[in-house]
Amino acid sequence: MALSIQLPTPQGLADYTLRGQPLARPPAGLKFNRIAYSAAHVVADPLAAVDPWLTAAVDWDATIAYRQHLWSLGLGVAEAMDTAQRGMGLDWPTSLELIRRSLDAARDHPGAFVASGCGTDHLDIDSVKSVDDVIRGYEEQMAAIEKLGGKLIIMASRALARVAKSPADYERVYGRILSQAKQPVVLHWLGPMFDPALAGYWGSDDADAAMDTALAVIAVHPAKVDGIKISLLDKDKEIAMRRRLPAGVRMYTGDDFNYAELIAGDGWGSAPTHGQSDALLGIFDAIAPAASAGLGALAQGDLERFHAILGPTVPLSRHIFAAPTRFYKTGVVFMAWLNGHQKHFSMVGGQQSTRSLQHLAELFRLADAANVLEQPELAVQRMRALLAVHGIA
């Protein structure tokens, strides 16, 4: 019997009948021909006696269990990134504890891989007066993560965006950091749609000029750069940049609007890294089984099945990452709740309130259309509970 639910629309309540078919779990040991990181969310502790806008209370067991779920699907974990609400509820001490716990858990999962966000978010931004202050901030987090044995993702710095006066300041900061890194790092270029405080990153509001600066940094230290993740939501910019990367330096797509075609690639150039993107995506948290199945099909040379699986997830992702894009974490956690990976729909920082009921209702419909409601009956039950909280019996 088909499942139905009444959902709000701009015109009022309307019946919705679920049509999606949950994907079969991919087989264990699935091999990919792309590196694929899922930027993973954190599960809040809704029972903690704290002010959720001011103090991050994390349910560590549920948070690590979700990472184990991602590893079991063959995905890596990009830890303590913006998907984990870094800078939007998750502070540096809690981030470091998250990194420590994630690295410890990964040791129990052969083949699991983790890369961890290293930034400057522990600095009092009003006290940062120079790029030297930014360098010291990066070095402090680098030392803490590398002491744990962690691989670094050098996150974009709000402090650097604030004090840098020219592209040369970016070259100086990144040159210093890369020269000290113990193993190749992933650079992270997050556009202002994700964080308005990062406008003008790499020393210019012009994306092409900014790209030139980032590429110049990489060209000086190619052996210290595993790859660069760019999140500009502009596939043409990503393709242009990956074609200019040194051979062997990867482009990790962060384009949650166009990831399927960017991962599939265009085969351009003699180096594989110039004609395809690897992945470091927040949306992979929300669609993990589909991401795994699609990447498995791609590795087997079945491009048609890859697109058949991931294509329907793109409208869902574009909705989750719709402006204001920085609030996409709410949709990611909502999906985890609908799919039974956590017991509640609450977030650190109270961020569950950043999206409207209309937005979440449309997300539910798109998730069904994308075949990523893993337990449809549970999803309907939980959606009805949310509607009741909003006064819809």
Solvent accessible surface area in square Angstrom, and as a share of the most:
residue,aa,sasa,rsa
1,M,241,1.08
2,A,69,0.53
3,L,52,0.26
4,S,50,0.32
5,I,6,0.03
6,Q,89,0.39
7,L,0,0.00
8,P,11,0.07
9,T,27,0.16
10,P,114,0.71
11,Q,162,0.72
12,G,37,0.35
13,L,88,0.44
14,A,43,0.34
15,D,112,0.58
16,Y,33,0.13
17,T,47,0.27
18,L,19,0.10
19,R,175,0.64
20,G,18,0.17
21,Q,131,0.58
22,P,57,0.36
23,L,52,0.26
24,A,90,0.70
25,R,140,0.51
26,P,14,0.09
27,P,96,0.61
28,A,100,0.78
29,G,60,0.58
30,L,33,0.16
31,K,160,0.68
32,F,44,0.18
33,N,77,0.39
34,R,24,0.09
35,I,51,0.26
36,A,0,0.00
37,Y,8,0.03
38,S,0,0.00
39,A,4,0.03
40,A,0,0.00
41,H,2,0.01
42,V,4,0.02
43,V,1,0.01
44,A,7,0.05
45,D,48,0.25
46,P,69,0.44
47,L,164,0.82
48,A,33,0.26
49,A,111,0.86
50,V,60,0.34
51,D,75,0.39
52,P,69,0.43
53,W,195,0.68
54,L,146,0.73
55,T,66,0.38
56,A,19,0.15
57,A,18,0.14
58,V,16,0.09
59,D,46,0.24
60,W,54,0.19
61,D,119,0.62
62,A,24,0.18
63,T,0,0.00
64,I,23,0.12
65,A,51,0.40
66,Y,8,0.03
67,R,0,0.00
68,Q,68,0.30
69,H,27,0.12
70,L,0,0.00
71,W,18,0.06
72,S,56,0.36
73,L,6,0.03
74,G,30,0.28
75,L,1,0.01
76,G,0,0.00
77,V,0,0.00
78,A,0,0.00
79,E,0,0.00
80,A,0,0.00
81,M,1,0.00
82,D,18,0.09
83,T,2,0.01
84,A,0,0.00
85,Q,2,0.01
86,R,14,0.05
87,G,34,0.33
88,M,34,0.15
89,G,32,0.31
90,L,3,0.02
91,D,72,0.37
92,W,23,0.08
93,P,94,0.59
94,T,21,0.12
95,S,0,0.00
96,L,49,0.24
97,E,50,0.22
98,L,0,0.00
99,I,0,0.00
100,R,91,0.33
101,R,80,0.29
102,S,0,0.00
103,L,18,0.09
104,D,61,0.31
105,A,13,0.10
106,A,14,0.11
107,R,154,0.56
108,D,114,0.59
109,H,53,0.24
110,P,136,0.86
111,G,74,0.71
112,A,27,0.21
113,F,71,0.30
114,V,14,0.08
115,A,0,0.00
116,S,0,0.00
117,G,0,0.00
118,C,0,0.00
119,G,3,0.03
120,T,9,0.05
121,D,63,0.32
122,H,53,0.23
123,L,47,0.23
124,D,91,0.47
125,I,59,0.30
126,D,89,0.46
127,S,66,0.43
128,V,11,0.06
129,K,151,0.64
130,S,43,0.28
131,V,13,0.07
132,D,50,0.26
133,D,30,0.16
134,V,0,0.00
135,I,4,0.02
136,R,143,0.52
137,G,1,0.01
138,Y,0,0.00
139,E,41,0.18
140,E,98,0.44
141,Q,0,0.00
142,M,8,0.04
143,A,63,0.49
144,A,25,0.19
145,I,0,0.00
146,E,24,0.11
147,K,177,0.75
148,L,50,0.25
149,G,55,0.53
150,G,1,0.01
151,K,39,0.17
152,L,0,0.00
153,I,0,0.00
154,I,1,0.00
155,M,18,0.08
156,A,15,0.12
157,S,2,0.01
158,R,94,0.34
159,A,3,0.03
160,L,0,0.00
161,A,23,0.17
162,R,142,0.52
163,V,19,0.11
164,A,21,0.16
165,K,181,0.77
166,S,41,0.27
167,P,54,0.34
168,A,61,0.48
169,D,28,0.15
170,Y,4,0.02
171,E,75,0.34
172,R,118,0.43
173,V,0,0.00
174,Y,1,0.00
175,G,16,0.15
176,R,114,0.42
177,I,1,0.00
178,L,0,0.00
179,S,65,0.42
180,Q,78,0.34
181,A,5,0.04
182,K,158,0.67
183,Q,72,0.32
184,P,58,0.37
185,V,0,0.00
186,V,0,0.00
187,L,0,0.00
188,H,1,0.00
189,W,10,0.04
190,L,12,0.06
191,G,0,0.00
192,P,60,0.38
193,M,67,0.30
194,F,11,0.05
195,D,17,0.09
196,P,76,0.48
197,A,53,0.41
198,L,4,0.02
199,A,54,0.42
200,G,22,0.21
201,Y,6,0.02
202,W,1,0.00
203,G,30,0.28
204,S,30,0.20
205,D,130,0.67
206,D,79,0.41
207,A,33,0.26
208,D,74,0.38
209,A,42,0.33
210,A,2,0.02
211,M,4,0.02
212,D,69,0.36
213,T,11,0.07
214,A,0,0.00
215,L,14,0.07
216,A,41,0.32
217,V,5,0.03
218,I,0,0.00
219,A,66,0.51
220,V,108,0.62
221,H,40,0.18
222,P,59,0.37
223,A,87,0.68
224,K,58,0.24
225,V,5,0.03
226,D,27,0.14
227,G,0,0.00
228,I,0,0.00
229,K,11,0.05
230,I,3,0.01
231,S,1,0.01
232,L,22,0.11
233,L,32,0.16
234,D,53,0.27
235,K,73,0.31
236,D,94,0.49
237,K,52,0.22
238,E,1,0.01
239,I,37,0.19
240,A,45,0.35
241,M,0,0.00
242,R,2,0.01
243,R,84,0.30
244,R,132,0.48
245,L,3,0.01
246,P,39,0.25
247,A,79,0.61
248,G,55,0.53
249,V,4,0.02
250,R,71,0.26
251,M,1,0.01
252,Y,1,0.00
253,T,0,0.00
254,G,0,0.00
255,D,2,0.01
256,D,3,0.02
257,F,50,0.21
258,N,18,0.09
259,Y,0,0.00
260,A,7,0.06
261,E,80,0.36
262,L,1,0.01
263,I,0,0.00
264,A,19,0.15
265,G,26,0.25
266,D,71,0.37
267,G,68,0.65
268,W,111,0.39
269,G,46,0.44
270,S,119,0.77
271,A,17,0.13
272,P,99,0.62
273,T,18,0.10
274,H,28,0.12
275,G,3,0.03
276,Q,39,0.17
277,S,0,0.00
278,D,3,0.02
279,A,0,0.00
280,L,1,0.00
281,L,0,0.00
282,G,5,0.05
283,I,0,0.00
284,F,0,0.00
285,D,1,0.00
286,A,6,0.05
287,I,0,0.00
288,A,0,0.00
289,P,19,0.12
290,A,0,0.00
291,A,0,0.00
292,S,0,0.00
293,A,16,0.12
294,G,0,0.00
295,L,1,0.00
296,G,3,0.03
297,A,7,0.05
298,L,16,0.08
299,A,36,0.28
300,Q,138,0.61
301,G,64,0.61
302,D,60,0.31
303,L,88,0.44
304,E,147,0.66
305,R,121,0.44
306,F,0,0.00
307,H,69,0.31
308,A,63,0.49
309,I,9,0.05
310,L,0,0.00
311,G,31,0.30
312,P,48,0.30
313,T,0,0.00
314,V,23,0.13
315,P,67,0.42
316,L,0,0.00
317,S,0,0.00
318,R,111,0.40
319,H,36,0.16
320,I,0,0.00
321,F,1,0.01
322,A,34,0.26
323,A,89,0.69
324,P,60,0.38
325,T,7,0.04
326,R,82,0.30
327,F,43,0.18
328,Y,3,0.01
329,K,9,0.04
330,T,1,0.01
331,G,0,0.00
332,V,0,0.00
333,V,2,0.01
334,F,0,0.00
335,M,0,0.00
336,A,3,0.03
337,W,22,0.08
338,L,0,0.00
339,N,4,0.02
340,G,33,0.32
341,H,50,0.22
342,Q,7,0.03
343,K,182,0.77
344,H,34,0.15
345,F,30,0.13
346,S,23,0.15
347,M,5,0.02
348,V,4,0.02
349,G,11,0.10
350,G,7,0.07
351,Q,33,0.15
352,Q,59,0.26
353,S,87,0.56
354,T,35,0.21
355,R,25,0.09
356,S,63,0.41
357,L,28,0.14
358,Q,75,0.33
359,H,23,0.10
360,L,5,0.03
361,A,0,0.00
362,E,57,0.26
363,L,0,0.00
364,F,0,0.00
365,R,43,0.16
366,L,36,0.18
367,A,0,0.00
368,D,4,0.02
369,A,67,0.52
370,A,2,0.02
371,N,44,0.22
372,V,7,0.04
373,L,5,0.02
374,E,55,0.25
375,Q,87,0.39
376,P,24,0.15
377,E,115,0.51
378,L,38,0.19
379,A,0,0.00
380,V,3,0.01
381,Q,117,0.52
382,R,41,0.15
383,M,0,0.00
384,R,125,0.46
385,A,52,0.40
386,L,16,0.08
387,L,6,0.03
388,A,60,0.47
389,V,122,0.70
390,H,96,0.43
391,G,68,0.66
392,I,36,0.18
393,A,141,1.09
